[in-house]
Amino acid sequence: MISKMVFEPKFKKICFLLSIIMIITASIFLVFQYENLNNIHREKIRTYERLIGTLVKQHPEDEIYIIESFFNESKEDSTYGAKILKKYGYSLENDIERQSSFRKIRRSYLRNNFIAIGSFLIIIFLVITYILLYLLKYLEKISSVLDDFIKGEFNYEDNLADEGIVNVIESQLNQLGRSVSFNYNKLESEKESSKSLVTDISHQLKTPLASLSMCNSILEEDELTKEEKKEFLDMSNKNISKLNALIDSLVNISRLEVAMIKLNPQKNNLRDTILKAYNSAYIKAKHKNIDIVLGDIEEYTITKHDKKWTEEAIFNVLENAIKYSNKSEKIYLDVEDSLNYIKINIKDNGIGISKNEFNNIFKRFYRGKEVEKLEIEGSGVGLYLTRKILEDQSGSIMVKSEKGKGSTFSLFLPKI
């Protein structure tokens, strides 16, 4: 704090002004004191003049002796003179008020000192008043800025032309304004995102719920054969499974978006995480007679990642590759080591993705046009979740694809 005050321009000006004032006041005081000494000296000379004049007038023959006695500091003469003066009531113990000459000197001395000290106090008062007015003005400015912040106006321009504590406070106010503005906009964005999420969830749940409701209504009819009932029961079970999967995905999305889930990236072996995702996807691949071919992955590939959620991200991409590949196809999974990232490549020979959909497939609930035509089951949340999980760990995901020839998804995680 003190070091900042030293560089404060106003503080420098005030210190310089006070130094000048102190020098001037001290000079004036010394001049007055010197004048007081001159007055005492002049009064002493006038006393000598009166005494010498009187004595020489009475004893002109002793003029030289009288003059020498006044300027010769003789202890014997001083003692003798003191005894004579004491007989007539004059001594060092006498009150100064009894001597008119010294009363004049005292009045002059007090007057001069009063003027010097009074001038100094007036100047100090003016300087302090100036400082207080400056501080009040600055506090009013801060109060005005804070009022603007309360009203939602967060724009504050600081003046960084000078150094010092005042400019540090202005800079901090500027930072506070930007921080509050950022958090306010973030809250507004999260509010809108929550509204959008609720709308999307309700839209996604409507279709399977409507289908489930229709199946149950039909099953209540007595005219159905056993085969028809079995068919509608299978349809109901399929919709229930779809609802369960959709709800699980929606819960994860909502928790990630409102930061209820905090990813905890730590130094972990990426090979173990990939193998867990591989094992989770193995059964689904086996149902379609799809072989997931693992490339050479180093035994100890250490990266900073959250094991649980990174496994989820890799599994989502593997699941999509299985879902959109034909039976008896192959999926390739390998790891590359680049300068700043570890890259996980997942390549399939499925239906592929058109280039104009590359940016959309990572959006929430988006499903490609070709996928909808083929009526392949899905919710459109897997790739979105993967993107969110990777981005929250300073990673990313990219896709290369050609329609009808398959896709390659690359998942990037930062190196330690």
MARPA-327653 format. One line per field, with one value per residue (C-alpha): residue number from 1; residue in three letters; chain; x, y, z. Coordinates in pm, whole numbers. Example, Ala and Ser with C-alpha at 12.3 -4.5 7.8 and 13.67 -1.06 7.14 Angstrom:
<nodes>
i 1 / 2
aa ala / ser
ch A / A
x 1230 / 1367
y -450 / -106
z 780 / 714
</nodes>
This chain:
<nodes>
i 1 / 2 / 3 / 4 / 5 / 6 / 7 / 8 / 9 / 10 / 11 / 12 / 13 / 14 / 15 / 16 / 17 / 18 / 19 / 20 / 21 / 22 / 23 / 24 / 25 / 26 / 27 / 28 / 29 / 30 / 31 / 32 / 33 / 34 / 35 / 36 / 37 / 38 / 39 / 40 / 41 / 42 / 43 / 44 / 45 / 46 / 47 / 48 / 49 / 50 / 51 / 52 / 53 / 54 / 55 / 56 / 57 / 58 / 59 / 60 / 61 / 62 / 63 / 64 / 65 / 66 / 67 / 68 / 69 / 70 / 71 / 72 / 73 / 74 / 75 / 76 / 77 / 78 / 79 / 80 / 81 / 82 / 83 / 84 / 85 / 86 / 87 / 88 / 89 / 90 / 91 / 92 / 93 / 94 / 95 / 96 / 97 / 98 / 99 / 100 / 101 / 102 / 103 / 104 / 105 / 106 / 107 / 108 / 109 / 110 / 111 / 112 / 113 / 114 / 115 / 116 / 117 / 118 / 119 / 120 / 121 / 122 / 123 / 124 / 125 / 126 / 127 / 128 / 129 / 130 / 131 / 132 / 133 / 134 / 135 / 136 / 137 / 138 / 139 / 140 / 141 / 142 / 143 / 144 / 145 / 146 / 147 / 148 / 149 / 150 / 151 / 152 / 153 / 154 / 155 / 156 / 157 / 158 / 159 / 160 / 161 / 162 / 163 / 164 / 165 / 166 / 167 / 168 / 169 / 170 / 171 / 172 / 173 / 174 / 175 / 176 / 177 / 178 / 179 / 180 / 181 / 182 / 183 / 184 / 185 / 186 / 187 / 188 / 189 / 190 / 191 / 192 / 193 / 194 / 195 / 196 / 197 / 198 / 199 / 200 / 201 / 202 / 203 / 204 / 205 / 206 / 207 / 208 / 209 / 210 / 211 / 212 / 213 / 214 / 215 / 216 / 217 / 218 / 219 / 220 / 221 / 222 / 223 / 224 / 225 / 226 / 227 / 228 / 229 / 230 / 231 / 232 / 233 / 234 / 235 / 236 / 237 / 238 / 239 / 240 / 241 / 242 / 243 / 244 / 245 / 246 / 247 / 248 / 249 / 250 / 251 / 252 / 253 / 254 / 255 / 256 / 257 / 258 / 259 / 260 / 261 / 262 / 263 / 264 / 265 / 266 / 267 / 268 / 269 / 270 / 271 / 272 / 273 / 274 / 275 / 276 / 277 / 278 / 279 / 280 / 281 / 282 / 283 / 284 / 285 / 286 / 287 / 288 / 289 / 290 / 291 / 292 / 293 / 294 / 295 / 296 / 297 / 298 / 299 / 300 / 301 / 302 / 303 / 304 / 305 / 306 / 307 / 308 / 309 / 310 / 311 / 312 / 313 / 314 / 315 / 316 / 317 / 318 / 319 / 320 / 321 / 322 / 323 / 324 / 325 / 326 / 327 / 328 / 329 / 330 / 331 / 332 / 333 / 334 / 335 / 336 / 337 / 338 / 339 / 340 / 341 / 342 / 343 / 344 / 345 / 346 / 347 / 348 / 349 / 350 / 351 / 352 / 353 / 354 / 355 / 356 / 357 / 358 / 359 / 360 / 361 / 362 / 363 / 364 / 365 / 366 / 367 / 368 / 369 / 370 / 371 / 372 / 373 / 374 / 375 / 376 / 377 / 378 / 379 / 380 / 381 / 382 / 383 / 384 / 385 / 386 / 387 / 388 / 389 / 390 / 391 / 392 / 393 / 394 / 395 / 396 / 397 / 398 / 399 / 400 / 401 / 402 / 403 / 404 / 405 / 406 / 407 / 408 / 409 / 410 / 411 / 412 / 413 / 414 / 415 / 416
aa met / ile / ser / lys / met / val / phe / glu / pro / lys / phe / lys / lys / ile / cys / phe / leu / leu / ser / ile / ile / met / ile / ile / thr / ala / ser / ile / phe / leu / val / phe / gln / tyr / glu / asn / leu / asn / asn / ile / his / arg / glu / lys / ile / arg / thr / tyr / glu / arg / leu / ile / gly / thr / leu / val / lys / gln / his / pro / glu / asp / glu / ile / tyr / ile / ile / glu / ser / phe / phe / asn / glu / ser / lys / glu / asp / ser / thr / tyr / gly / ala / lys / ile / leu / lys / lys / tyr / gly / tyr / ser / leu / glu / asn / asp / ile / glu / arg / gln / ser / ser / phe / arg / lys / ile / arg / arg / ser / tyr / leu / arg / asn / asn / phe / ile / ala / ile / gly / ser / phe / leu / ile / ile / ile / phe / leu / val / ile / thr / tyr / ile / leu / leu / tyr / leu / leu / lys / tyr / leu / glu / lys / ile / ser / ser / val / leu / asp / asp / phe / ile / lys / gly / glu / phe / asn / tyr / glu / asp / asn / leu / ala / asp / glu / gly / ile / val / asn / val / ile / glu / ser / gln / leu / asn / gln / leu / gly / arg / ser / val / ser / phe / asn / tyr / asn / lys / leu / glu / ser / glu / lys / glu / ser / ser / lys / ser / leu / val / thr / asp / ile / ser / his / gln / leu / lys / thr / pro / leu / ala / ser / leu / ser / met / cys / asn / ser / ile / leu / glu / glu / asp / glu / leu / thr / lys / glu / glu / lys / lys / glu / phe / leu / asp / met / ser / asn / lys / asn / ile / ser / lys / leu / asn / ala / leu / ile / asp / ser / leu / val / asn / ile / ser / arg / leu / glu / val / ala / met / ile / lys / leu / asn / pro / gln / lys / asn / asn / leu / arg / asp / thr / ile / leu / lys / ala / tyr / asn / ser / ala / tyr / ile / lys / ala / lys / his / lys / asn / ile / asp / ile / val / leu / gly / asp / ile / glu / glu / tyr / thr / ile / thr / lys / his / asp / lys / lys / trp / thr / glu / glu / ala / ile / phe / asn / val / leu / glu / asn / ala / ile / lys / tyr / ser / asn / lys / ser / glu / lys / ile / tyr / leu / asp / val / glu / asp / ser / leu / asn / tyr / ile / lys / ile / asn / ile / lys / asp / asn / gly / ile / gly / ile / ser / lys / asn / glu / phe / asn / asn / ile / phe / lys / arg / phe / tyr / arg / gly / lys / glu / val / glu / lys / leu / glu / ile / glu / gly / ser / gly / val / gly / leu / tyr / leu / thr / arg / lys / ile / leu / glu / asp / gln / ser / gly / ser / ile / met / val / lys / ser / glu / lys / gly / lys / gly / ser / thr / phe / ser / leu / phe / leu / pro / lys / ile
ch A / A / A / A / A / A / A / A / A / A / A / A / A / A / A / A / A / A / A / A / A / A / A / A / A / A / A / A / A / A / A / A / A / A / A / A / A / A / A / A / A / A / A / A / A / A / A / A / A / A / A / A / A / A / A / A / A / A / A / A / A / A / A / A / A / A / A / A / A / A / A / A / A / A / A / A / A / A / A / A / A / A / A / A / A / A / A / A / A / A / A / A / A / A / A / A / A / A / A / A / A / A / A / A / A / A / A / A / A / A / A / A / A / A / A / A / A / A / A / A / A / A / A / A / A / A / A / A / A / A / A / A / A / A / A / A / A / A / A / A / A / A / A / A / A / A / A / A / A / A / A / A / A / A / A / A / A / A / A / A / A / A / A / A / A / A / A / A / A / A / A / A / A / A / A / A / A / A / A / A / A / A / A / A / A / A / A / A / A / A / A / A / A / A / A / A / A / A / A / A / A / A / A / A / A / A / A / A / A / A / A / A / A / A / A / A / A / A / A / A / A / A / A / A / A / A / A / A / A / A / A / A / A / A / A / A / A / A / A / A / A / A / A / A / A / A / A / A / A / A / A / A / A / A / A / A / A / A / A / A / A / A / A / A / A / A / A / A / A / A / A / A / A / A / A / A / A / A / A / A / A / A / A / A / A / A / A / A / A / A / A / A / A / A / A / A / A / A / A / A / A / A / A / A / A / A / A / A / A / A / A / A / A / A / A / A / A / A / A / A / A / A / A / A / A / A / A / A / A / A / A / A / A / A / A / A / A / A / A / A / A / A / A / A / A / A / A / A / A / A / A / A / A / A / A / A / A / A / A / A / A / A / A / A / A / A / A / A / A / A / A / A / A / A / A / A / A / A / A / A / A / A / A / A / A / A / A / A / A / A / A / A / A / A / A / A / A / A / A / A / A / A / A / A / A / A / A / A / A / A / A / A / A / A / A / A
x 0 / 278 / 478 / 170 / 112 / 469 / 389 / 54 / 76 / -157 / 42 / 364 / 212 / 84 / 421 / 602 / 358 / 391 / 770 / 764 / 520 / 735 / 1047 / 869 / 711 / 1042 / 1212 / 948 / 977 / 1357 / 1326 / 1088 / 1321 / 1615 / 1409 / 1333 / 1706 / 1770 / 1503 / 1669 / 2008 / 1876 / 1709 / 2032 / 2227 / 1970 / 2007 / 2385 / 2337 / 2119 / 2351 / 2675 / 2521 / 2412 / 2744 / 2969 / 2760 / 2819 / 3185 / 3331 / 3686 / 3608 / 3464 / 3719 / 3685 / 3304 / 3308 / 3554 / 3352 / 3041 / 3224 / 3463 / 3299 / 3428 / 3272 / 3367 / 3196 / 2889 / 2858 / 2899 / 2646 / 2395 / 2416 / 2352 / 2054 / 1909 / 1899 / 1661 / 1447 / 1604 / 1735 / 1712 / 1416 / 1209 / 896 / 947 / 622 / 795 / 1033 / 867 / 1149 / 1118 / 740 / 779 / 1023 / 788 / 490 / 696 / 819 / 467 / 324 / 588 / 554 / 174 / 190 / 437 / 248 / -91 / 25 / 155 / -173 / -381 / -171 / -193 / -570 / -598 / -386 / -591 / -914 / -785 / -696 / -1037 / -1221 / -1017 / -1094 / -1464 / -1477 / -1307 / -1535 / -1836 / -1695 / -1658 / -2011 / -2144 / -1963 / -2102 / -2452 / -2410 / -2302 / -2614 / -2828 / -2666 / -2436 / -2094 / -1895 / -1624 / -1322 / -1017 / -742 / -407 / -206 / -60 / 65 / -43 / -305 / -589 / -519 / -484 / -833 / -968 / -812 / -965 / -1305 / -1265 / -1179 / -1472 / -1706 / -1583 / -1604 / -1957 / -2062 / -1915 / -2086 / -2414 / -2403 / -2304 / -2607 / -2833 / -2683 / -2731 / -3088 / -3157 / -2972 / -3187 / -3503 / -3377 / -3284 / -3628 / -3788 / -3559 / -3619 / -3996 / -3976 / -3754 / -3979 / -4304 / -4249 / -4171 / -4433 / -4697 / -4599 / -4605 / -4945 / -5081 / -4951 / -5110 / -5441 / -5443 / -5348 / -5660 / -5876 / -6013 / -6014 / -5634 / -5480 / -5188 / -4946 / -5073 / -5052 / -4696 / -4609 / -4745 / -4580 / -4249 / -4309 / -4387 / -4074 / -3870 / -4010 / -3944 / -3581 / -3553 / -3697 / -3453 / -3155 / -3283 / -3344 / -2993 / -2844 / -3060 / -2963 / -2594 / -2640 / -2834 / -2585 / -2291 / -2454 / -2543 / -2202 / -2348 / -2087 / -1732 / -1479 / -1164 / -877 / -583 / -276 / -416 / -315 / -513 / -473 / -679 / -955 / -968 / -986 / -1278 / -1467 / -1377 / -1512 / -1836 / -1889 / -1781 / -2122 / -2302 / -2041 / -2072 / -2452 / -2379 / -2073 / -1855 / -1488 / -1325 / -959 / -728 / -407 / -78 / -136 / 163 / 142 / 179 / 22 / -22 / -250 / -442 / -806 / -1115 / -1127 / -1504 / -1617 / -1341 / -1445 / -1802 / -1683 / -1489 / -1777 / -2025 / -1815 / -1765 / -2139 / -2217 / -1963 / -2133 / -2481 / -2411 / -2197 / -2331 / -2306 / -1971 / -1779 / -1461 / -1399 / -1043 / -925 / -571 / -376 / -135 / 115 / 138 / 331 / 74 / -201 / -272 / -510 / -756 / -879 / -1199 / -1258 / -1564 / -1685 / -2046 / -2293 / -2068 / -2162 / -2201 / -1965 / -2247 / -2340 / -1993 / -2066 / -2418 / -2352 / -2193 / -2499 / -2748 / -3023 / -2908 / -2956 / -2838 / -3084 / -2955 / -2994 / -3359 / -3425 / -3280 / -3483 / -3181 / -3257 / -3082 / -3132 / -2872 / -2693 / -2390 / -2155 / -2275 / -2186 / -1848 / -1770 / -1869 / -1661 / -1350 / -1383 / -1416 / -1073 / -916 / -956 / -1161 / -1314 / -1293 / -1445 / -1339 / -1601 / -1728 / -2084 / -2119 / -1752 / -1741 / -1612 / -1305 / -1354 / -1042 / -1056 / -783 / -657 / -375 / -38 / 108
y 0 / 244 / 160 / 234 / 563 / 668 / 649 / 827 / 1152 / 1342 / 1224 / 1340 / 1683 / 1717 / 1611 / 1856 / 2135 / 2057 / 2058 / 2401 / 2530 / 2392 / 2555 / 2889 / 2877 / 2781 / 3064 / 3315 / 3189 / 3224 / 3574 / 3672 / 3517 / 3703 / 4024 / 3954 / 3916 / 4244 / 4414 / 4283 / 4395 / 4742 / 4776 / 4675 / 4936 / 5203 / 5112 / 5143 / 5480 / 5611 / 5485 / 5598 / 5938 / 5989 / 5872 / 6065 / 6379 / 6348 / 6239 / 6356 / 6294 / 5918 / 5875 / 5615 / 5413 / 5421 / 5300 / 5021 / 4906 / 4853 / 4628 / 4464 / 4152 / 4177 / 3938 / 4164 / 4469 / 4258 / 4137 / 4486 / 4631 / 4358 / 4450 / 4815 / 4737 / 4500 / 4786 / 4966 / 4664 / 4546 / 4192 / 3887 / 3765 / 4072 / 4021 / 4126 / 4322 / 4579 / 4676 / 4873 / 4809 / 4434 / 4453 / 4603 / 4328 / 4061 / 4203 / 4212 / 3857 / 3721 / 3907 / 3774 / 3417 / 3434 / 3549 / 3271 / 2990 / 3123 / 3133 / 2778 / 2651 / 2825 / 2672 / 2325 / 2369 / 2460 / 2162 / 1921 / 2071 / 2020 / 1655 / 1590 / 1750 / 1540 / 1220 / 1307 / 1374 / 1042 / 854 / 1010 / 884 / 530 / 550 / 655 / 365 / 116 / 260 / 195 / -162 / -210 / -80 / -330 / -83 / -245 / -32 / 161 / 310 / 349 / 603 / 427 / 728 / 773 / 543 / 523 / 384 / 585 / 433 / 89 / 132 / 249 / -53 / -283 / -118 / -182 / -547 / -575 / -432 / -677 / -968 / -881 / -822 / -1158 / -1343 / -1162 / -1252 / -1606 / -1634 / -1498 / -1745 / -2033 / -1919 / -1927 / -2257 / -2404 / -2289 / -2440 / -2762 / -2795 / -2736 / -2992 / -3250 / -3213 / -3245 / -3555 / -3724 / -3658 / -3905 / -4221 / -4129 / -4082 / -4412 / -4588 / -4437 / -4553 / -4908 / -4928 / -4799 / -5060 / -5337 / -5258 / -5370 / -5726 / -5794 / -5829 / -6166 / -6302 / -6220 / -5860 / -5821 / -5956 / -5713 / -5412 / -5534 / -5554 / -5204 / -5079 / -5241 / -5088 / -4742 / -4795 / -4888 / -4584 / -4364 / -4505 / -4444 / -4097 / -4003 / -4122 / -3908 / -3608 / -3635 / -3635 / -3340 / -3133 / -3207 / -3114 / -2794 / -2661 / -2769 / -3021 / -3264 / -3144 / -3327 / -3412 / -3455 / -3639 / -3820 / -4155 / -4427 / -4357 / -4721 / -4841 / -4587 / -4689 / -5061 / -4996 / -4816 / -5100 / -5362 / -5164 / -5152 / -5511 / -5677 / -5430 / -5489 / -5866 / -5849 / -5711 / -5932 / -5619 / -5648 / -5356 / -5363 / -5209 / -5055 / -5052 / -4853 / -4800 / -4974 / -4646 / -4356 / -4106 / -3806 / -3580 / -3685 / -3786 / -4165 / -4209 / -3933 / -3983 / -4349 / -4227 / -3995 / -4275 / -4520 / -4276 / -4253 / -4632 / -4686 / -4453 / -4633 / -4967 / -4822 / -4671 / -4957 / -5256 / -5605 / -5787 / -5461 / -5355 / -5053 / -4935 / -4771 / -4640 / -4371 / -4111 / -3898 / -3538 / -3236 / -3107 / -3369 / -3739 / -3823 / -4116 / -4215 / -4419 / -4517 / -4697 / -4795 / -4694 / -4465 / -4158 / -3795 / -3516 / -3218 / -2968 / -3157 / -3162 / -2864 / -2979 / -3336 / -3210 / -3003 / -3118 / -3353 / -3314 / -3617 / -3636 / -3641 / -3975 / -4127 / -4020 / -4166 / -4501 / -4484 / -4575 / -4545 / -4269 / -3954 / -3716 / -3661 / -3894 / -3674 / -3363 / -3523 / -3632 / -3277 / -3130 / -3386 / -3325 / -2946 / -2941 / -3110 / -2864 / -3120 / -3136 / -3365 / -3354 / -3559 / -3662 / -3834 / -3906 / -4001 / -4376 / -4444 / -4416 / -4169 / -4107 / -3930 / -3789 / -3721 / -3490 / -3480 / -3242 / -3393 / -3343
z 0 / 99 / -214 / -427 / -248 / -330 / -702 / -669 / -876 / -644 / -343 / -510 / -580 / -223 / -75 / -302 / -209 / 163 / 134 / -32 / 232 / 516 / 370 / 320 / 668 / 832 / 643 / 754 / 1113 / 1107 / 961 / 1243 / 1504 / 1355 / 1369 / 1735 / 1808 / 1627 / 1841 / 2158 / 2030 / 1938 / 2278 / 2448 / 2246 / 2332 / 2702 / 2671 / 2501 / 2786 / 3061 / 2895 / 2812 / 3172 / 3325 / 3085 / 3137 / 3514 / 3487 / 3156 / 3281 / 3315 / 2963 / 2851 / 3173 / 3148 / 2785 / 2864 / 3165 / 2946 / 2701 / 2943 / 3090 / 3444 / 3695 / 3985 / 3827 / 3741 / 4102 / 4239 / 3992 / 4078 / 4447 / 4371 / 4142 / 4397 / 4655 / 4421 / 4342 / 4014 / 3969 / 3738 / 3945 / 3852 / 3640 / 3278 / 3295 / 3520 / 3239 / 2959 / 2710 / 2744 / 2727 / 2380 / 2281 / 2413 / 2225 / 1904 / 1968 / 2031 / 1732 / 1495 / 1623 / 1607 / 1244 / 1151 / 1332 / 1219 / 858 / 887 / 1039 / 773 / 495 / 656 / 690 / 320 / 217 / 433 / 297 / -57 / 20 / 181 / -113 / -354 / -158 / -133 / -506 / -577 / -334 / -508 / -838 / -695 / -553 / -893 / -1064 / -809 / -861 / -1234 / -1156 / -943 / -1231 / -1468 / -1647 / -1624 / -1868 / -1687 / -1859 / -1638 / -1694 / -1698 / -1812 / -1461 / -1190 / -828 / -594 / -752 / -1092 / -933 / -782 / -1119 / -1287 / -1024 / -1078 / -1449 / -1383 / -1141 / -1405 / -1668 / -1424 / -1310 / -1672 / -1775 / -1489 / -1556 / -1926 / -1832 / -1600 / -1874 / -2120 / -1875 / -1818 / -2190 / -2220 / -1941 / -2118 / -2442 / -2262 / -2106 / -2448 / -2613 / -2340 / -2361 / -2741 / -2722 / -2464 / -2647 / -2932 / -2730 / -2468 / -2736 / -2896 / -2558 / -2477 / -2816 / -2764 / -2419 / -2554 / -2829 / -2584 / -2384 / -2678 / -2660 / -3035 / -3058 / -3132 / -2927 / -3209 / -3224 / -2847 / -2853 / -3131 / -2936 / -2614 / -2797 / -2929 / -2577 / -2437 / -2718 / -2638 / -2266 / -2341 / -2566 / -2289 / -2033 / -2261 / -2348 / -1984 / -1886 / -2164 / -2074 / -1707 / -1802 / -2038 / -1787 / -1510 / -1732 / -1857 / -1512 / -1380 / -1135 / -1265 / -1206 / -1417 / -1226 / -1474 / -1317 / -1444 / -1563 / -1804 / -2122 / -2236 / -1938 / -2012 / -2382 / -2292 / -2056 / -2334 / -2573 / -2329 / -2284 / -2662 / -2730 / -2671 / -2899 / -3169 / -3130 / -3189 / -3537 / -3590 / -3599 / -3512 / -3323 / -3421 / -3163 / -3290 / -3103 / -2783 / -2559 / -2222 / -2033 / -2220 / -1939 / -1993 / -1761 / -1793 / -1596 / -1631 / -1594 / -1829 / -2086 / -2105 / -2164 / -2444 / -2622 / -2576 / -2734 / -3051 / -3061 / -3012 / -3302 / -3522 / -3441 / -3490 / -3834 / -3970 / -4158 / -4014 / -4029 / -4078 / -3897 / -3671 / -3615 / -3294 / -3258 / -3072 / -3217 / -3029 / -3163 / -3038 / -2787 / -2789 / -2769 / -3056 / -3038 / -3386 / -3432 / -3795 / -3938 / -4286 / -4222 / -4398 / -4367 / -4312 / -4568 / -4523 / -4470 / -4151 / -3992 / -3764 / -3675 / -3561 / -3236 / -3145 / -2886 / -3023 / -3383 / -3605 / -3966 / -4256 / -4382 / -4035 / -4018 / -4364 / -4258 / -3932 / -3719 / -3349 / -3157 / -2950 / -3097 / -2767 / -2783 / -2987 / -2805 / -2470 / -2607 / -2724 / -2385 / -2191 / -2404 / -2407 / -2029 / -2021 / -2269 / -2547 / -2868 / -3129 / -3510 / -3791 / -4140 / -4346 / -4693 / -4757 / -4814 / -4731 / -4352 / -4095 / -3879 / -3546 / -3376 / -3002 / -2869 / -2511 / -2405 / -2321 / -1977
</nodes>
